[in-house]
């Protein structure tokens, strides 16, 4: 099946599917005041059957990779059933999760058994006290144990997401590099992005990933070739390191040119961009198995309206009030 294509000839093989907007962490750059019930709306979150139907439609439209996001997706009591529902689609070769790691040590082996193939864990500091200050949770050691458990469960590589923040962690590169030197971890530094609720934080702590890229190149790191279903990270490797470094730089001029991902929110709205102006409701065509053609048609039609780029450079964050809203 040929992948979906937009008006700018970009092909879409990657779906980020949010299954909840609930999160139990209070990260300063996302939910500093904690989760507030009813954050996305009063609608219920997608059911397992709705997840099955939407991923079946995307699979038929050429999707090869699905990332389960939130909020914190593992807070869903039926999360293993959700993984299994996505796994039913043979064309989907990668099923990933982005998690805060809260339940990783307890559940990662069961997730793998259910069909999960990749893990991203959010870790913004390797200092336990600073981790607590950023997340509002004294769970640093539990998250580290969870990463070890992921390797023990058979995952050959774990990706770790670190939001890059000036005067918080941008000067800790040597600490992070020492951590990944013996470990098959792809450490991904993500530029702090402005959201509707986070403008002040953005002004205070944003720093360009170019600063780190220049330093990595100076130290002999080499950029790798991007694969079709990869996310937006520029990935660098070094012969002396088991781990890798990824840089996600949404403010770089060419960032949107390689976009290959679409998003469905936890209440069933298709979002063409993390920082777009709205969403296309899919819920009405997710109610039974007879509406697959209508669902595929609505997805394909919506893609004709995808813009060439986001408008973050103009300070326009769209409807994204915080990053838990449609799964980051």
N, C-alpha and C positions, 0 to 999 in steps of 0.2 A: 504494500500500500504506500503510495506517495504521501509524504507528510504534508500537513497543512502549510499553506504559503500565504503571506500577506501581500499587499500592494507594492511592497518594497523588496520583494523576492526573498524575504527571510523565511526559512523553513522552521516549523515548530514541532519538535519531537519530545518535548519535556513539559510535564504538567506538575505544578505545585498545588496540591490539594489540601486545604485546611479542613480539619475535622472538629475543631473547637477553637473558640477564642479565649477560653479559660486558661490562665497560667497561675502557678503558685509561687513564682518568683516576682520580685518587684525591681527589675533592672532599671537603673537610672535613665537609660536612653529609650525605654519602651513603656513600662508601666510603673513609674516611680511611686505612684499612690496605690499600687496594687490593682488587682482585677476588680472591676465593678460589674455585677450581674446585669445582663441585658446590654452588654457592650455593643454587639452588632445589631441586635434588634430583639424583639420578643419571640421571634421564630425559633423553633427547635433546630438543633444541628442535624446535618445529614445522617440518615440512618444507614445501616450496613447495606441494605438493598439499594438505596440511592447511590451510595459509593460504588457498588457493583455496576449499576447502570451507567453512571457517568464515566467510569474508567473503561467500561466496555466500548462506549461510543468513542472516546478519545483513542483507544487502542485501534479501532477500525479506521480512524483518521490518521494513523501513522505515529501515534505516541509510543515511544520506546522506554521512557523513564517517568516514573511517578514518585514525587517526594511528598510524604505525609507531614504536614506541619500544623501549627496552632497559632496562638497559644502554645500550650504544652500537650501534644497529641496523646502522650501516654497516660494522661489523666482520664481518657475515655476507658470505661470498664470493658468495653467491647473492642479494644484496640487490636487484639490478636485476630478477632473476626474480620476487622477492617483490612488488615494485612492479607489475610487469606482471600478476601473478596477481590482485591487487586491482583493477587497472584493467579487468579483464574484465567487472566488474559495472557495467552502465550506470547503475544507480540511485545508485551511489556517486559523488557529484559532486566531492568533495574527498578527495585522498590527501595526507597530510602526514607529515613526519618531525620528531621531536625529536632533535637531534644535538648532540654536543659540538663539532662543526665540524672534527674532526681530518682528515676526508677530503673536506671540502666543496669545496675549491679543485680537487682532482683529479677529482672524480666528479660534481659537481652538474649539469653539462650532460647527462650520460648519464642521471641520475635523472630530469631533466625530460623527456627524450626517451622514457623508459620509462613516464611518466604521472604523475609526482609534480607536485602543484599548489601545495604550500605547505611552508614551511620554518620551523622554530623552532630557534634556535641558543642554547646556554647560554653566557652571558658574564657572570660575576659581578663583574668589575672591568675598567675601562678603563686601569688601570695594569698594565703588563706584569709588574712584580715581585710585585704583589699577586695577579694572575692565577695566577702560578706558585705562590705560597704557598697559594692556595685549591685549585688543581687538581692540584698535584704534577707538572705538565707545563709545560715552557717552550715553549708553543705559541701564545702570544698573537698574534703577527704572522701565523702560518699561519691562525688562525681569522678574523682580520680580512680577510685575503686571500680566504678562503672566502666571507665575506659579500659582498665585492665581486664575486666570481665568480658568486654566485647572481643578483645584479642583471644581470650581463653575460649570463647564460644565459637571461634573459627573465622572471625573477620580478619582478613589479611591487612587491611588498612582502615584507620579511623580518621575522619576529618574533624578538625576542631575549629570552630568559628570564634574569632576574637574581634570585637568591635574596636577599631583603632581610635583612641581618644588622646588628644594632646594633653600633656601634664597628668595623665592618668596611667597609661601603659605604653605610650609611643617610644619611651626611652628604655624599655625593657627587652629590646630585641635580643641581646646576648643571653638573657635568662630563658627566653623562649627557644632560641636556637640550641642551647645546651640540653633542653628537655627533649627536643625531637631528634637530636643527633643519633641516639641508639634505637629510636622508636619509629615504626612505620606510620607516622602521623602526618597528614597534610594539614599544616597550620595555616588557616585562611584569615588574613587580616582584612576586615571589611571596613571601608570608610564609613564614619558616622554620617547618617543621612538625616536631613531635616524632615520632620513630620509636623503636622498641625499643632500638636501639643508640645513639641520639643524644640521650638525655634531658639529659645534662650540657651539651652544646653548646646545646640549645634554651633551657635556663634562662639561659645566659650571653648569648645573642645574639638571642633573639626580640624583635621590635618589631612593633607593629601597623601594618598598612598604612594605617590611619586617619590616622596622622601625615602620611604623604605625600599622602593624598587631601585633607586640609584645606589643605595647602600649595599643591597644584595649583589647588584652587578659589580660593584667595586670589590666585593669579597669573592668573586668568582662563581656566583650562582648563574645558571643558564636557564633561559625560558624554554618550556616544553611546547610542543605542537598541540593545539586544542583539538579534541575529538568532537564528533558531531553532537552527541547528547550531553556533553559537558555543560556545566553551569557557566557563569560569567567570569570565573576566576582566571587570572593570568598565573600560571603555575611555574615555579622555578625549582630546579634540583641542583644538587652539589655532590660530587663524588665522595666526599667525606661524611655525608649525612644519610642515614636511613630514611629520614623524614623529608618532606617537601614544604615549600612555602607557596601559598596562594595569595594573590592580591585581588580584591574586588573593589573597583574604583568607579562608582557610578557617575562621578563628576568629570571623568575623562571624556574628551570630545567624541571619541569613537565608540563609547560604551554600548550604545543601543544598536549599533550596526550588526552585532553578533547575537542579538536577542533570539532565543530559541524556545522560550518558555511562556506558558499561559498559566493563569491562576483561577482556581475555583474556590470560593470562600466556604466557610463552614455552614452557611445558610443557603448554598446553592447558587451563588451568583458568579458568572464568568467575568473575570477582570483581565483586560488586555494588557494592563501595565500596573505595577505596584503603586504608581503615583498618578493613575488615571482619574478621570472625573466621575466615573460611575461604574455600574456593572450591568450585565445582561442576565436577567433572571432565567434560570434553567429549571427551577423547582417543579413547575407545572408539567414538564415533559419528563420528569423523573419518577412519576407515580406508579408506572407499571411497565412491563417489558415490551408493550406494543408500540411504544412511542420512540423507539431508537432512531428511526429515520428522521423524525421531526427534531430530535435532539441533535443529531449530527448536522442537520441543515442549519439549525440555529447557531451552532458553534462556528460553522464555516462562514455563515453570513456575517456574524459579528466580527470575524477576523478582517473583513474587508474595510472595517472602520478603524483599525489599529493605526495609531499615529507613528510617525517616523522616529520620534524621540520623546523622552519625558521632558518636563519643563522645570526641573530642579534648579537649573542655573538661574532661572528667574524668580526663585523662591516659591514656585507653585508646587505644592505637595499634593494636589488633588484632594481626594476624599480620605487619604490616609492620615488619620489622627494619631495613631500609634502603630507599631509594627506587628502587634498581635491581631490587628483588625482583619487583614486578609492573608495572614501567614508569612509576612516578611518576604 
